[in-house]
């Protein structure tokens, strides 16, 4: 199996959809010799901020000199972004080699009715690769939920980290914050400490605290009380967190909360015996890079791509627009998946747009551009045009063609959209 064949095999598994549960991944990893049992993990769950927090923690560990694996999802630029060691993606040959072994086991298991989902296969590949490369520590981001997520096959993480929790995937995780928090709390393990991101709802804190008490897990509840903002720009936040100066190269007020979470996680990891010096906490935060998080594609014209795709993520984006765009008028390009709370998300973001182009991301769960436009129009300010576009490139051309010094283009609604439109925008603004 070469890389193209391996990718085709993975893509074909998308038809099996999302099936929470650990029985399939448990059988797979047993066949493969349980390589995950040879590794140390920092396990990260949450609704929003998982990717940013995971990237920051991995960057801190790398700066300290540890061979650090990072498993995140979804990808934005390259499928292999999901699998990183010290900032370097898995090679195509490595992926193909491991995928050949994983697919062989999957074919055996499927004959008995145990066919793994796409995400479970990807998890298996990641765990095998990290073990083969003898990673000192792996930062492992949950795909969906926590309790029944395939990453929860790990037994005793160095610590569990839970980022901002809000309403998302309610059809699978539950229709209240308490139920969703309960699913995320499933990664909390006996006698393993837990770090909880700041500014959570009271009911979330209660659920997490109760689970930690049950599991004898020392709980660190982060706050931003000790944060002093020095400056915020569309590209970087400069803050003091107590005596620690942080240069956060991910824009937006919400990234300050994510950085605080990563700093506290690093300090807990240090207490657990994996030494991390304070200077490498600062260095690691400063070195963190992740696309499609209020990412400036171009300054002139100002074009920004953000992966916000649920109400809480859209809230964070709204704060970034209000704080960082200096009163510019905003032209929006939006595409969303139909299984997201798109109506609530639109009610928050659409009033900030002076013009909106709706598109349909290249995903089987995508909401049509027409349906999205119909819903968005309900929340548009008087005189604002909401126009569905069937062609993503034409939507980008129209939006960028309208920008002047007093305006900006903001793309949001889906990481799948961000992945698809980002190269189009780069080519477009590069040719201006």
N, C-alpha and C positions, 0 to 999 in steps of 0.2 A: 504493500500500500504506500503510494507516494503522498505528498501533501495535498494535492488536488483531490485525490481519492478519499483521503482522511476527512477533508472538509466536507466533501459530498456526503459521506457517511453521517457525519454530525448533523449537517443540514437536514438530512432525511429524517432524523429523529424528532424534528420539530413537530411532526404530525401527532406525536404521542402527548403533546401538551404538558401541562403542569399536573403532577401527581405527588402531593406531599407524602412523605413516609420514609422510613429508614431501612425497611426490609430489603429493598432492591440494592441499594448502595452497600449494605452490610454484606450481602451475598457476593457482590462484585469484588469488594475489597478483600474478602476472605480468599477468593480464588487467586487474587493478585499477591497474597502474602501479607496483607494488612500493613502496607508501607507507612501509613499514617501513624502507626504506633511508635515509629522510630523518630518522630519529629516533635518539636515544641511549637505551640501555637499561641497567637493572640487572636481570639475569635471575636468578630465584629458583626453586630446585628443592629437593626434600626430601620426607620422609614426613609429618612433623609440624612444626607451627610456621610453615609457609610463609605462611599468611594473616596471622598476627600480625607476623612479621618484615617482610613486604612492606608492611604498613600502617604500621609504625614507620618504615621507611626513607622511604616516600612522605611521611609527616608531617614528617620531618626536612627533606627537600628543599623541601617547601612552606613551612616556617617560614623557610627561607633565602631565599624569594622566587621560587623557580623554578616555572614552570608545569609541574606534575608530574602525569603520567598514572599511574593504578593499575589494573591488570587482575588480578582475583582470581576464584576459584571455590571451591565453589559459593556462591550467594547465600543469605542467611538471611531478610531481610525483604522485599526488593524485587529482582526480576530485574535491574534496572538497577544494582544495587550492584557488579556485575562491572566496570563501566566508570565510573571516577571521574577527575576532574581537580580537584586541590586540594580534595578532600573533597566535591565536587559530582557527582551522578550525571549521566549522559547524559540529555538530555530525551527524552520520548516521540517528539517530532517528529524529532529528530536520529536516533534509533535507527531509526525507520520509513524515513527518507530513505536512510540508508546500507544498511539491510537490503534495500531495494528493489533497489539496485545489486548487492549481493552475491547475492541470490536469482536475479537475471537471469543472472549469470555461472554460478551453480551449475546452473541449468536447462540452460544451454548445455553445460556440462561433463558433466552427467549423461547427455546423449544419447550420449556416447562412452564411457559406463560409468564415469565419474569423478565420483561423487556424494559430496560432502563430508559428514562427520559433523556432529552438532550443535556440538560443541566447536570444530571447525575453522571453522565459519561464524561462531561467536561471536568467535573469535580474529581473523578477517578484519574483522569490524565494528570491533573494538577498535583494530586497527592503522590502519584508515582514519580513524576518529574522532580518534585522537591526532595523526595527521599533519595532518588538516584544521584542528585547533585549535592546531597549531604548538607542541606541548609541547616544553619544553626537555629533559626527560628523562622516561622511562617506566619504572616498576617493573612488571615482567612476571612473573607467577607461572605456573609450569608447571601444566598440568592433571594429567598422569599421566606419571611417569618423568622424562624429560628428553631423551634422545638422539633419540627418535622422536616427541616431543611437538610439536604444531603450533606452539607458541611458539618452537621451536628454529630457526625460519626466520630469526631475527635473526643477523646475521653477527659483529659485533664489539661486544659489550656493554662498558660502562665497567668493570663487574666482574660476575662470577658469584657467587652466594651459594647455599650448600647448607646447609639446615637439618638437623635431627635425622633420621637415616635408620634405619628399622626395617622389620620385615616387613609388607608390605601389597601388595595387587594381585599376589600371587605367581603367579597364572595368566598374567599378562602380562609382569611385570618379572623373574621368576625366583624360585626357591625358596630362595635363600641370600642373606645380607646382601651378599656379594661381588657377586653378579649384580645385585642391586637398586642397589647403590652404583655399579656400572658404568654402569647406565642413567642414573642421576642425573648422573654425571660427564660425560655426553654434552653438557652445556651449557658445559663448559669449552672456551674458544676460545684459539687461538694468540695468545700475547703479551698476553692479557687476564687480570688478576689474579682470584684466587678467594678467597672467605672461607668457612670451614667452621665451623659451629656447634660449641659445646663439648660435651664428654662423649659422644663417639662411641665405638663399639666399635673395637677395634684393627684389625679387618679392613676396616672402613669407611675409617679414616684411611689405611690402606695403599693401598687402591684409588684414593682421591682424590689422594693424594700422587703416586702413580705416573702418573696421568693428567696432573696439573699439570706434572710433570717432562717428560713427552712433549710437552706443548703449550707449554713455556716460560712457564707461568703462575705468577706469584708467589703462593704460598699462605700465607694467614693462618689459622692454626688457633687459634680462640678458646678461652680458658679462663675459668673463674670464680674463679681463684686470687686475683685482685685485688678480688673482690666482698666488701663488708662490709654485711651486712643490718642496717639500722637498725630497721625494723619491717615486719611483714606482716599485712595484714588481709584480710577477704573482698572488699575493693574495690580495694586499692592496695598496691604494694610500694614502700617507701622504702629505697634502697640507695646505697652509695658504690661506684663502680667506679673504683678508683684515686682520683684527685683529683676525679672527676666525680660530682656528686650527681644521682641519677636518681629521679624520681617516676614509677613505672610504673603506669598506671591499668588494667592488666590483671592480674587476681589469679592467684595460684598460683606456687609455686617455679619451674616451668618457664618462666614469663614473664620471669624474671630472665635465664635463658639466652637467650631470644629477644631481649631488650633488649641484652645483650652482643653478640650477633651483629649486630644493627642498628647499634650504635655502631661496631663495627669496620668494617662495610661503609661507613658514612658517612666514616670516616677514610680508607679506601682510595679512595673516590670523590673526596675532597678532594685526595689525592695525585695523582689522575689529571687534575686541572685544573679540576674543578667545585667551586669554593670552598664549603666548609661550615664555619662557625665553631662552636667548641665549645659556646657558649651555645645555639645552635640545634639541636645534637644533644640537649641536655637538654630544650629547649622542644618539640622534635618528639616525643620519647618521651612527654612529659607530655600532649601533645595527641592521642595515638593513641587511636582508638576503634574497637572491632570487636565486634559482638554475638556471643552464644553462646560466649564463652570465659570459663567460670566466671562467667557474668553473673547478678547478683542482680536478679531480677524484682521481688521484694518482700522487705522486711526483717521484717515482722510480718504474716503468717507468713513465715518465711524460705524463699524459693523460688529455686532456682538452675538455670540452663540452661547446659549445656556440650555442645559439639559433638564430644566425644571419641568416636571410632568405630573405632579399631584398638588392638591391645595396648599400643603405646607411648603413645598418647594417653590410654588408660584408666589406664596407670601414672601419668601426670602428674595426672590427675584424682584418683586415689587419694591421692597426696601432698597435693593441695590439701585434700581432705576431712580427712585426718589432721592437717594443719597448721592449718587455718583454721576448722574447725567446732567446736572447743572441746568435743569429746566428745559432741556432740549425736547422738541416734539419727537415722538417715537413712532416709527413705522414697524408694525409687527408682522412676522411670518410665523404662523402657528400650524402645527400638526399634532394630533393626539391619538392615543389608542382608545378604543371604545370601552375597554374594561377599566378605565381610569374615571375618577370623579370629575369629568371634564366640565360639567355645568358649573360646579362650584369654583373650579380653577378659572374658568372664563369670566365669571362674575368679578373676580379679583383683578385680573390683568387687563381685560379689554378696555375698561375706562381710561387706562393710561395710554392707549394708542390713538394716533390721529388718522391712521389708515391701517387696515388689516388684510393680509392675504392669507387665506387658509389653504392648506395642502394636506395630502394624505401620505403619511410615511409608508415606506416600502416594508410592510409587515402584515401578516394575515389578520392581526387584531386591530388594524388601523381603522379609525373613524373616517368616513368619506369627507372630502373637502367641502362638499355641499352641505352635509349634515352639520359639520363643525361651524360653517358660516351661518347657517340658520340659527344655531344656538348662540353664537357670538354676537349676532346682530341685536339680540335682546338687551345686551349690556353696553353697547356702543354709545358714545356720546352723540348728541344731535349733530347731524351733518357728516359723521364719520362713515366712510364707505368700508364695508366688509365684503371682500370679493373672493370667492372660491377659485382656485387655480388647479387645473388638472396636471400641469407640467411644472415640476419643481424648479427647473432652470429658468423658465419664464417668470415664475414668481420672484426668484432672486434678482433677475435682471430688472423687473419692474420696480422692486423695492429699492435696490441700490441706485437706480436711475433717478429716484425721487429725493435722494439725500442731499442736503446742503450743510453749511457750517452750523446751522441751528437745529439740526435733527440727527437721528441715528436709526439704524436698523437693529432690531432685536429679534432673534429667532429663538423660539422656545416651544415647549409642549411635549417633547419626547427626545430621549437620547438616541433613538433610532433615526429621528429626523436630523438631529445634530450630526450624526455620522454620515448621513446621506448628503446633506447640504453643505457641509464644511468645505470639501474640496471644490464644489461648484463656486462657492463664494470666494475662495482663495484664487481660483483661476480668473474669476470675474474682476475682482478689485485689482489683481495683478496686471490686468490688461488695460486698466484705465489710464 
